[in-house]
């Protein structure tokens, strides 16, 4: 129930962001559970949310608002409607059963996230069909995801748990850089798809969470 509430809140905030930015961004989301690597350890639910950019694809790297903005304002953590992106929301379980948590140990460590990405671009014909003769793929390998506010700090997560909050975990996002797409006369640029694979959440030398990595090979699609 707690995870469902958290996911609904994220999608609601994403919808509000889309309204503020002046367009209805397309979202797709999936949740995968990664069990603990050892008995009695910590499992993780990873919820992936993709934000596909406005059609036609025409990112404006200088814009702070509108349907083609690519620039995030202060305390914004999502893929923009001009450039697109994705977020990863993590929820851990069994944290309060760990010896370090029971002992009340202060934990100054941070979580980090990495993933491979592939975005397919090309052109659409006047009738809206994707022209595969114009298609090309932009790939990144082992990209470090950006942190959503202070949620990647173990001390913050533990403080929330100690205050009676629900199971929680770090949140991450990627806001892509603009890509140049040149099209023949009569066709318009388009981002056809997004693929995210080899997603990993990691922490090292944590007195509560230990040293471990939660991995989901995927892929996720947007």
N, C-alpha and C positions, 0 to 999 in steps of 0.2 A: 504494500500500500504506500509506504513512504517513497519508494522508488517511482511509483506511478505519479504521485503528487509532484515530485521533483521534476519529472519529465514534462508533465503538463505545464509547470511553471516556466520551464525553459522554452517550450514551444510558444507559450503565451507572450513571453518577453521578445522572442524572435518576431512574432507577429506585430507587436507594438513597434519594434525597430523598423520593420518594413513599412508600417504606416507613417512613421515619423520621416522616413527617407523618401516617401512619396510613391511607393510601388509595392506590388504584392509579389515578393520573392517566393520562388518554389522551394519547398523544404521536403526532404526525405529523411527518415530516421530509422535506426535499427539498434537493438540492444543484444549484446552477447555477454554471457557469464563465463569468467575465467576462474576455475576452482583453485583453492589453495594448493601450493606445491608440496606441502607437508601436512600430515594430520594435525588438526588444531590450529592451522595457520589462517591466513587472511585471504579470502576470495574477493574477486572484483567484478562488478558489472560495468561494462563499457557501453555507453550509449552514444552513437555517432549520429550527428545531424548535419546534412549537407545543404548548402544554400547555393542554388544555381543562379547565375547572373541574368539580368534582364535581357530579353530578346528585342531587337537584334543586339549582338554583343558589340558594345561601343563604350568601353570603360573610359572614364574621365579621371585621370590621376590627380587633377587639381580640384575636383569637386568635393565639397564637404556635405552636400545634401543632394536629393534628387535621385532619379532612377538609375543613373549611371555613375554614381559616386564610387570612388575607390579609397577614399581617405577616411580613416576612423577618427572620431573626436575623443577627447579625454574620457576615460572609463567606458569605452565601447570595446566589446570583445566578441566580434562575430564576423562572418564573411559579408562584405559589402555587396549591394545589389549590382554594382558595376563590374566588380572583379570576381565575386563569388568566393566561396571558402567552405569551411566546415568546422564543427566543434566536436569535442569528445568530453562527455560528462562521466566521471568515474564515481562509483559508490562501493565502498569496502564493507565487508561484513566481518564479524568476530574480532574486531579491533579491541573491544573492551575485555576480551579474554586473554589478551597478551600480557606476559609478565611485566613488561615495561609500563604498560598502561595501568595495571593494578598497582604497581609501585609508585605511580604518579610522577614518573621520570619526565623531566623537561626534554623536549625533542626539537632541536633547531634545524633539522634537515629539510630538504626540499625534494619534491617529486619532479621528474622530467618525463617528457613524452616524445616519441619519434615515430615517423611513418614514411612510407613511400607513396608518392602520388603520381597520377597520370591523368592529364586532361586532354580530351579530344576536341579539336577545333576544326572549323571548315566553313562552308557557305551553304546557305539555304536558297533554293530557287524561289521564284515568285509565288509558286503554289504551296510553299512551306516545306517541301521535301529537302532532306539533307543531301547535299551533293558529295558523295564519297570520293569523287575524283579530286576534291579540294582538301580532303582530310589530312591532318597531321596531329601528332601527339607531343605534348610538352610533359616531360617527366622530371621528378626529383627523387633522390634516394636518401633515406635516413634523415629526412628533414626534421629539425627540432620544432615542435609545436610551441606556440606562445602561451604564457600563463594567463588564466582568467583571474585578475585581481590577486588576492592573497591566498586563494584556495589551494595553491600548490605547496604551501608552507605547512609542515607537519604540526607545528605548534598551534597554528590557527585551527586546523581540523580537530585537534585534540581539545582545544579550548571549547569548541562548539559541542563536542561530545560531553565534556565535563559539565557544560551548562544545561544538559538535558536535551540537546538537539538529537535529531535522527541520525542514522548511519549516513556518512558523508564520504567525500573523497575529492581529489583534485580535479579541476576543470581546465581544459585547454582549447585553443582555437587556432585556425589558420585563416588569414585574409590574403588571398593571392595577389601577386603583382599583375598588372595588365599585360596582355599579349597582343601583338600586332597580327591582324588577320586581313589579308588582301583578297578581294573577291572579284570575279568577272562581272562585267556590266549586267545589271538586272538581278544579281544575287546579293544577299546580305550576310555579314559575319555572324557566326554562331558558335557557342560552346555546346557541343553535342552531349558530352558526358564527363563525369568525374569518377575516378577509381582510386580508392585508398586501401593500401595493403600493408602487411607487416607492422601493424600498430603495436607499440610497446610502451608500457608505463613502468618507470623504474625509480628505485630509491636505494641509496647506499649508506651503510653505517648508521642506520636509525636505531635508537634505543627502544623504540616501540614497534616499528614496521620491519626492522631488520634490513638486510641487503637482499633485494629480490626484484624480479621483473615479471610483470604480467603481460603476456603476449597474445595477440590475436592475429593470425596470418591474413584473415579476411578472404576476399576483399569486401569492402563496403562500396556501394555505388551511389552516385547522386545524379 
